[in-house]
Amino acid sequence: MINKKSLWFLTLFSLILVLSVYYITMPSELMLTQNSSSEKTDKNSKKSNESNDDKVAVEQTSTLTAMRVESDNAMNDELNSLQVVLNDEKSTVEEKNEAYEKIKKINNNRAEEETLEKKIKKDFNLEAYIKIENNNIKVIINSNEHDTSLANKIMRSIQSNYDTNKYITVQFQK
């Protein structure tokens, strides 16, 4: 039988646990917007004579971000389906091993993509999106300038990371 002290302790502990999990999982942007909105209201009350036209700034890398998000969503969907195979009791050992190897390959590809994107950012000071599929590496550079010598340098830089030849395509997009 649970006595009153234990019941109160469990109740308060579970409440603290739920609140701490909520606080940790709460997006940090929410806290920043709440702080900045209170500052904005103070400033707006002082400057009531000025017009309040807000302009939306669109980043130049929005197409690259959209490609990354789409790629990440597809990767997450595939990882989830492979996790289902791994967790299914009816799956054979061979199916589970195959699913595990595919998960490892997906994670390794994503790590390579991120490494190559950082290398292009560091070496050439360009924003890039990279997609690796088998021996094909597709590079999309965020730039108005379509420079073949720059594309050649990027291809050589990426190829230097691999022992075997890769089919590298570089595309400039704005």
N, C-alpha and C positions, 0 to 999 in steps of 0.2 A: 504494500500500500504506500502511496506517495503522500508525504506529509506536506503541510502548507509551505514550509521553507523551500523544499525541493521544487514544488510547483511554481512558486514565485521566481526562484532562480532560473528554472527552465524557461519560463515565460519571458523574463527580462533578457536572458542570454539569447534566445531565439530572435527577439526583437532587435537586439544590437547586431546580431549576425545578419539579419535581413537588411537592416539599414546600411551596414558597412558594405555588403555586396552591392546594394543599389548605388551607393556613393562611388564605389570603384568602377562599376560598369557604366556610370553616367558619362556621356560624352563630355570631353573637356571644353568643347566649343560652347556648350550650354552654359557652363559657369562663366566663361569669358564674355558671352553676350549679355548675361545678366549684369555683370560688373560694368561693362561698357554702356549698357542701356541706362543705368542709373546715372552715369557720368554725362551721357548725352541729354538726359532730361534736365539736368542742372544747367548745361550749356544752352539748351534750347530755351529755357525759361529766361535766361539773361539776354539772348539774342532773338527776341520775339519779332523784331522789325525786319529781319532778314528772311528771304524766301527759303523754304525747306525742300529744295529739289535734290533728290538722291539719284545718283547715276550708278549704273551697274557696270563694273569693269569686267570684261571678258578676257581671260588669260590667253596668251598666244599658244600655249601648249594644250589647249582644251581638246584638240583632236587626238593628241598623243595620250592624254589622260583617258579619253573615251575608249581608245584602243586597249589601254591597259586594263580598264575596268571590264570591258567585254571579254578580254582574254582571261582575266582572273575569275570572272563568273563562270566561264566555260570550264576552266581548270577546277574550280570548286565543285561544280556539278559532277565532273568526272571523278574527282576524289571521293565525293559522297557516294557515288554508285559503287566505287571500288571498296569503300568502307563497308557498305552493305554486304558485299560478297565476303569480305573478311569476317564479319560478325555473324554471318548466317551459319547456323549449325548444320544445315543440309549441304553446304558447299564441300566439295572434296578438297583434299590436301593440295592437289595440283592446281585447282582453281584459286585457292587461297594464296599459294605461292606466286601464281601468275599475277594476281591482283596486287600483291605486295611488291613485286618487281615493277609493275606499272606505276605504283605510287612513288617508289624510289626514283624512277626515271622522270616522272613529272616534277618532283621536288628538285632533282638535280638540274633539269632544264631551266626551271624558274631561277635557281641560284645562278646558273651561267648567264641567263638573260640579264639579271640585275648586275652581275659583275661587269658584263660587257657595256651596259648602259653607263655605269659609273666610270669605266675606262674612257669611253667616248666623251663624257662630260669633263673628265680630268684632262685628257690629252688635247681635245679639240674645242672645248668649251661650247658644246652643242647639246641640246636636248634631243634624246633619241628614244625610239621604241624598238625593241628587238624581239623577234619571235623565232625560236629554234624548233624545227621539225626535222628529225633524223639528221641528214647531212646538209639540210638547207637552213641558211640563216638569213632572215629578212630584216633589214635595218631601215627604219624610216626616220629621217632627220628633219627636225623642225627648222627649216630655213627657206628663205625666198630665193637665195642664190643656188643655182644648179651648177656645181663645179665638178667636172670629171676628175680633176687631179685630187680634190678633197675626197671624193668618193673612192678613188684608188687608194689613197692613204688610209682611209677608214677600213677598207677591205683588207689591206696588208696588216694593219694593226690587229684586226680581229683574227685573221688567219695565224698570226704569230702565237696565239694562245693554244693552237691545236697542232698535233703531230700529223694527222691525216688531212687531206684536202677537203675543204668545205665549199659548198656552193653559196656564195655570199652575194646578195643583191642589196644595193643601196638606193633608196628612193628619197628625194627631197620633197617635202610637203609643207605648206604653210596653212 
